[in-house]
Structures are given as C-alpha cells and as structure tokens.
Amino acid sequence: MSDKAEQKRFGTPDETRTFERGTLDLLRIGGAEIGRLTLQPGWRWSEHVKPLAGTELCEAPHFQYHVTGTLHVVMADGAEFDAKPGDVTALPQGHDAWVVGDEPVVVVDWYGASNYART
C-alpha cells in the first residue's frame, strides 16, 4: 500500500481493455491494481478470452466480489458452482466460466485483473 491517501472511480479507469462480450476497467491505486469486469450475456471464457490467453483454461487466479448477474464457474478438477451478487470467490488457476441468463455479470477483482485479457 502506498503512503498517501488516494481516491479513484471505475467511471474514469486508468485503463480499459475490451474483448468479445466484455470489458475490464483497471484502476491503479495504493500500489495495487483492481479491476471491474463487465461480462455480457452469452460470454464464456473458453470462447471469448481463450484465444487472447492462448491457454486451455483461465490461468489467472482471481479474488472477486460479485456485484450483479450469475457467473457459472467450472474448475479443472470438475468442481463447479454459481457465483451470485454478494458472493466473494477465490479462484485458483485452471477454470472456465460463463454468464448465466440475460443479466450482465459485474465483478470487482482484487487479484488477477492486471493480467486479464492482456494482448
């Protein structure tokens, strides 16, 4: 953490990355990077980010707070669950995920966002 007070807003991110059916807004604050992912209905990691990542599964670990929508997560070991608004998830490397239903998924990611959808 830095030694000075800082305040930023996702409405004016330091960086925005776009990928098919999604965006990542990235803030650099307090010596860290925090991301807000917005994933549209129909988004699936293995279809829309895998081509950018070049890996079979998402290899970025995540520590996320789920704001809106439902995200279905499937881990490499076969474990799976739905993450919904109010949930906090810790996802290690090796997972796929997709939006369930017609509502966009919004998550705030404290770990792993800085490498997400980097080209």
N, C-alpha and C positions, 0 to 999 in steps of 0.2 A: 504494500500500500504506500502511496506517496505521502509526503509530509505536509501537503496543503489540501484544503477543502476544495472539492470540485463538484460541479453540477452539470449534467448533460441531459438531453432528451432524445428519445428514439425518433422524434419528429425531424430532427436535424442530425442524423448519424454522421460519424466520421467516414464511414464507407458503406456503400450498398452494393451487394452482389445479387445478380439475378440469374435464375436458372429456370428451366421449363416448369411452370406452375408454382413458382416460389420466389421469395426474396429473403435475403439476410441483411438486416441493418446492424452495423457493428459500431459500438462505442468503445473508445479507448479512454479509460478513466481509472484513477487510483493505481496506476501501474498495471492494470489488467485490461482484458478485452471481454466485453459482454455482448452477446448477440440476441437479436429478436428475429426469430424465423417465422415467416408467414407462409403457410403451405395451403394451396388451393385444393378444393375437392378434385379428386382424380389423381393427386400427386402420390407418387410412390418412389422411394429412394432408388430401388433397383431399376426403375425405368427412367427417372429424370435426373439423378445425380451420379449414378454408377458410371455413365460414360465420361463424366468430368473427373471422377475419382480414380477410375481405372482399376478398381478392386472389386472382388466378388460381393463383399458385404461392406457396410459402412465401418471403417476402421477408426473413426473419430470417437473417442469416449465423450459422453455428454452428462452434464448435471443440469437439469432443466426444471423450470416451473411452467406448468401448463395453464395458459390463460383462457383459451377458447378452443372448441372443437374436440374431436376424438381422434387420437393417433393410435393405431394398432402397431405394436412392436413385436417382432419375432427375432429371438436371439439365435446365434449359431448352434447352441445346444438344444434348440427346439422349444425352449420356454417362450411363452407369448402372453401378452396382456394388452388391455386397452388403457391408455392414459387419457384422463379427462380433466376438465377445468378444476383447478385447486390441487391437483396431484403434483408431486415432486418426484422426478425419476433420476436415477443414476444408471446410465447405460455404459457398460464397458464396450470395448471394441468388438466388432463382429455382430452386426444386427442389420435387419431390414425394417422398414416402417412405411406405413401409408395412412392417408387420411380416410376416415370412415364417415360416410354420409355427405350431406350437402353444405356443411358449415366449414369455413376455413379453420385450420389449426394455427394457433399462435402460441409459441413457447419462448420463454426467456432462458437463454443458455449461458451459464457461468463458466462452462468448461468445454472446450472443443469447438466453439463457434469461430475462433480466429482462423482455423484451417478449413472451415466448411465451404464447399463449392468454390474453392480457390482454383483459378485457371492459370 
